[in-house]
Amino acid sequence: MSLNEEERKIIVGLEIEKAENIVSQINELEKLSYWDNIANRLYYALFHAVSALLIFDKHNVSTHKGSIVLFGQFYIKTGVFNINDGRLFSQLQTIREKSDYNCAYQTSEDEIKPLIYPTIELIKRIKLYINS
């Protein structure tokens, strides 16, 4: 997809807005102990933030796996973000897929709660990168 600068700016803004809206849902889901839903929301919030980042820097985003690969290639390997950020993104995708598609898999508070703060912080750092 070829975007002009104005279109790129609009889409990046919409992706960030989507990420922020999803993050705002997590607190309510946590009160209800809906850990599968939180796993899903964490992944999608980060996916939209990473999509914004990739679009901002004029990379093509086409698949979920592709976004992880591009994030690693252009931002982890180059030191813009750290290796733990890449691991977090991959981990969230794996948990989200297992909890969404495997009826025998159940996430837990112990598995998901420690991922909430790091995900929100990574989204904030992505926003800072875009706004700098």
C-alpha positions as CSV (number, residue, x, y, z in Angstrom):
1,M,0.0,0.0,0.0
2,S,1.5,3.3,-1.1
3,L,0.5,6.2,1.2
4,N,1.2,9.9,0.9
5,E,2.4,11.6,4.1
6,E,-1.1,12.9,5.1
7,E,-2.6,9.4,4.7
8,R,0.3,7.9,6.6
9,K,-0.2,10.4,9.5
10,I,-3.9,9.6,9.7
11,I,-3.4,5.9,9.7
12,V,-0.7,6.0,12.3
13,G,-3.0,8.2,14.5
14,L,-5.8,5.7,14.1
15,E,-3.6,2.7,14.9
16,I,-2.4,4.5,18.1
17,E,-5.9,5.5,19.0
18,K,-7.0,1.9,18.6
19,A,-4.2,0.7,20.8
20,E,-5.1,3.2,23.5
21,N,-8.8,2.3,23.4
22,I,-7.9,-1.4,23.8
23,V,-5.6,-0.7,26.7
24,S,-8.5,1.2,28.4
25,Q,-10.5,-2.0,28.4
26,I,-7.9,-4.0,30.3
27,N,-8.7,-2.5,33.8
28,E,-12.3,-3.5,33.6
29,L,-11.5,-7.0,32.3
30,E,-9.0,-7.4,35.2
31,K,-11.7,-6.6,37.7
32,L,-13.7,-9.5,36.3
33,S,-10.6,-11.9,36.1
34,Y,-11.2,-12.4,32.4
35,W,-7.6,-13.4,31.7
36,D,-8.2,-14.9,28.3
37,N,-9.8,-11.6,27.2
38,I,-6.9,-9.6,28.7
39,A,-4.4,-11.8,26.8
40,N,-6.3,-11.0,23.6
41,R,-6.5,-7.3,24.4
42,L,-2.8,-7.0,25.4
43,Y,-1.7,-8.6,22.1
44,Y,-4.0,-6.5,20.0
45,A,-3.1,-3.2,21.7
46,L,0.6,-4.0,21.1
47,F,-0.1,-5.2,17.5
48,H,-1.8,-1.9,16.7
49,A,1.0,0.2,18.3
50,V,3.6,-1.8,16.3
51,S,1.5,-1.4,13.2
52,A,1.6,2.3,13.8
53,L,5.3,2.2,14.2
54,L,5.9,0.2,11.0
55,I,3.6,2.5,9.0
56,F,5.2,5.6,10.5
57,D,8.6,4.3,9.2
58,K,7.1,3.3,5.8
59,H,7.2,-0.4,6.2
60,N,4.5,-2.6,4.8
61,V,2.3,-4.3,7.4
62,S,0.4,-7.3,6.0
63,T,0.2,-10.1,8.6
64,H,0.5,-10.6,12.4
65,K,3.6,-12.8,12.0
66,G,5.0,-10.3,9.5
67,S,4.7,-7.5,12.0
68,I,6.7,-9.5,14.6
69,V,9.4,-10.2,12.0
70,L,9.6,-6.6,10.9
71,F,9.6,-5.3,14.5
72,G,12.5,-7.6,15.2
73,Q,14.4,-6.7,12.0
74,F,14.0,-2.9,12.1
75,Y,13.7,-2.1,15.8
76,I,15.1,-5.0,18.0
77,K,18.2,-5.9,16.0
78,T,19.0,-2.2,15.5
79,G,18.7,-1.4,19.2
80,V,15.7,1.0,18.9
81,F,13.9,-1.3,21.3
82,N,15.4,-4.1,23.4
83,I,15.3,-7.8,23.0
84,N,12.7,-8.2,25.8
85,D,10.3,-6.0,23.8
86,G,10.6,-8.4,20.9
87,R,10.1,-11.4,23.2
88,L,7.1,-9.7,24.8
89,F,5.4,-9.2,21.4
90,S,6.1,-12.8,20.4
91,Q,4.9,-14.1,23.8
92,L,1.7,-12.2,23.7
93,Q,1.0,-13.5,20.2
94,T,1.5,-17.1,21.3
95,I,-0.6,-16.7,24.4
96,R,-3.4,-15.0,22.4
97,E,-3.4,-17.7,19.7
98,K,-3.5,-20.5,22.3
99,S,-6.2,-18.8,24.3
100,D,-8.3,-18.0,21.3
101,Y,-8.0,-21.2,19.4
102,N,-7.2,-24.0,21.8
103,C,-10.3,-25.0,23.8
104,A,-8.1,-27.0,26.3
105,Y,-5.9,-24.0,27.1
106,Q,-6.8,-21.6,29.8
107,T,-4.8,-18.5,30.7
108,S,-4.4,-17.5,34.3
109,E,-3.8,-14.5,36.4
110,D,-0.2,-15.7,37.2
111,E,0.5,-15.9,33.4
112,I,-1.1,-12.7,32.3
113,K,-0.9,-10.1,35.1
114,P,2.9,-9.8,34.9
115,L,2.6,-8.9,31.2
116,I,0.2,-6.0,31.6
117,Y,2.6,-3.3,32.8
118,P,5.4,-4.1,30.4
119,T,2.9,-4.1,27.4
120,I,1.5,-0.7,28.4
121,E,5.0,0.7,28.9
122,L,6.1,-0.6,25.5
123,I,3.1,1.0,23.8
124,K,4.1,4.3,25.6
125,R,7.7,4.0,24.2
126,I,6.4,3.3,20.7
127,K,4.2,6.5,21.0
128,L,7.3,8.4,22.1
129,Y,9.3,7.2,19.2
130,I,6.5,8.2,16.8
131,N,6.1,11.6,18.3
132,S,9.8,12.4,18.5
